[in-house]
Each structure stands twice: as C-alpha cells, then as structure tokens.
Amino acid sequence: MFLYESLPWYTVLMGFAVLAGLMLINELARVSKWIGLGIFFVLPIFLTFWVWPKTAAPGTSVGTWFHYAKVYSVLIITLIIMGIRYIKSWANNKYILALPALLLAINILEAVIRDFQCYSYNGFVDGVMITGGSWNIMNGIAGILNILAISGWTGIIVSKRRKKDMIWPDQLWFWIIPYDLWNFAYVYNCIGDHSFYAGIILLLSCTIPAFFIKKGAWLQHRAHTLAIWVMFAMTFPQFIDTSKFAVKASQNTTALFIVSLIALLSNIALIVYHVYMVVKTKRNPFKEEIYSDLECYKEVKEANA
C-alpha cells in the first residue's frame, strides 16, 4: 500500500474497535466530573509510579521525552478544561480561559520541534523507524501556521446543557481540518509505525464527535481522546509495536512528501483566510472572536446558550 506496508482486514476491524473505545470513554468523561477525575487524575498517578517506569522506559518506542511531555501536557489541558466546566469562577476568568489556547499552542509546538529534529534522522531512533527529509520542514511550518490561526479563546463558554461541555465557538471546521491534516503528517513523519492508530483513528475519535455529536467542543474531545490514547500506548506499547494488529508505515518518500505537502497547503489556506477575516472585521485575534459573524459560529453559540 502507499501509506502502509499492509492493512489486513482484522487490523481494520481493530481500528474500528479502538475508535469506538476512544469515543465511548470520551462520552463517559462528558457525563460526570467524578468519572473524568478518575480517568484523567487518579489513573495517571497510578500509571506514573507503578506502570510506566517498566513499560515506557528509555529505549522503548514510547520512552522518549516527547511521549512523557505529550501525556502530561495533555492531561493538564484536560484537567483545566474540567475546571472551566465545573468551577464557575474559572469559566469567568479571562486568564484561565486563555490557558486552553496557550497549552494547545505548546502542544503543537512540541510536535513542530520534533518534526524539525527528525529532519536529520534516517533509521531506527528511539525504537521507531524514521525517514527524515524535506517533509519534516514542510510540516513543521504547517504546524507554526496552525498555531498562528488559533483565535477566539475569550469567547469560550460552558454549555448550558446537562453535560456542561466547554465550548469554543471560534474554533470552527476550517481550523480543525488543517489541524487534523498537520497532525496526521506529524505522526506519519515522526512515528510512522504508530500513525494508523495514533494518527487516523485517534483524529477520527475527536473529529467525529466535534462534527456530529457535540459541535464546538473539539478541544475537549481532542484532549480526552489524546490523553486516553497516549496512556494506553505507554502502558501497552507492544500493541502498536509487535502485536498482530501493529501497522508498519511504508517509509515511502513520495507518501511522506505528499502527506506533508497537503498539510502545508491546507494551513497556508487557513492562515490566508484567517488574516483576511482579521483585516475585514478589524478585530484583534488576541482579544476578540474573529468568526462571530459566520452562520456556523452562530449555530454553535445558540445551541449552547
């Protein structure tokens, strides 16, 4: 295959099972703060001291600085989102409302740094096969553009519906899709052998809810599913490395180039549109919502008022 060495039917079925599991746990975390605290606070403490020192030790495919930075940064985002959802004073504090955007930007920047780092790699690095090249630079630039297009965190609200989701109305589909394309390219470039699950399946697990279950709550869905997946991968690395369900990337340089090119072009289009809207509306992206005149924005806002 173009992207992967092979993708047998039982692996595809497992992909759907992982997708369903991530979406199910995400929905459970939406139901109750106690379930959320159990998954995203109590469980990671146990794993940190009694599991990951063995399963995510240096030399394993999940024992790098990046995996530990990723899991703890996304857990912090998740807990901050829970605080905004359930602590009234947090939902009205402009400094706390800025934290999801800040930590999202840092999370993307971590991956950008890793992409640039992988440019010079060719072979097995930290237990993963990496084929470095111009695609790493292209996708790193795409990630920076994606960060620059983040806006509207001052308009974050808590839904008045029963599940009290954190809603970010300004974070709309034309930002989410370029993010997905960039993130898949990052995973494919830097941890290609994990990219079927950590790329395609994981991104679907937050994008499907954001488009069809609870619009406006993409970052909440993303934080939940990413935290769940990274904790699982660091606990059971053999599932993505050596099990019968493991999927190996093709390391095809044409595939690597095309995936990153698509990510770069989509994020160039995003930043051009973003700048156009900033100029057109004369709004400050650091203080105001840019897209509040759009119908898709109004739909999200009205559904949660």
Secondary structure, 3 states (H helix, E strand, C coil): CCCECCCCHHHHHHHHHHHHHHHHHHHHHHHCHHHHHHHHHHHHHHHHHHCHHHHCCCCCCCCCHHHHHHHHHHHHHHHHHHHHHHCHHHHCCHHHHHHHHHHHHHHHHHHHHHHHHHCCCEEEECCEEEECCHHHHHHHHHHHHHHHCCCCHHHCEECCCCCCCEECCCCCHHHHHHHHHHHHHHHHHHCHHHHHHHHHHHHHHHHHHHHHHCCCCHHHHHHHHHHHHHHHHHHCHHHHHCCCCCCCECCCHHHHHHHHHHHHHHHHHHHHHHHHHHHHHCCCCCCCCCCCCCHHHHHHHHHCC
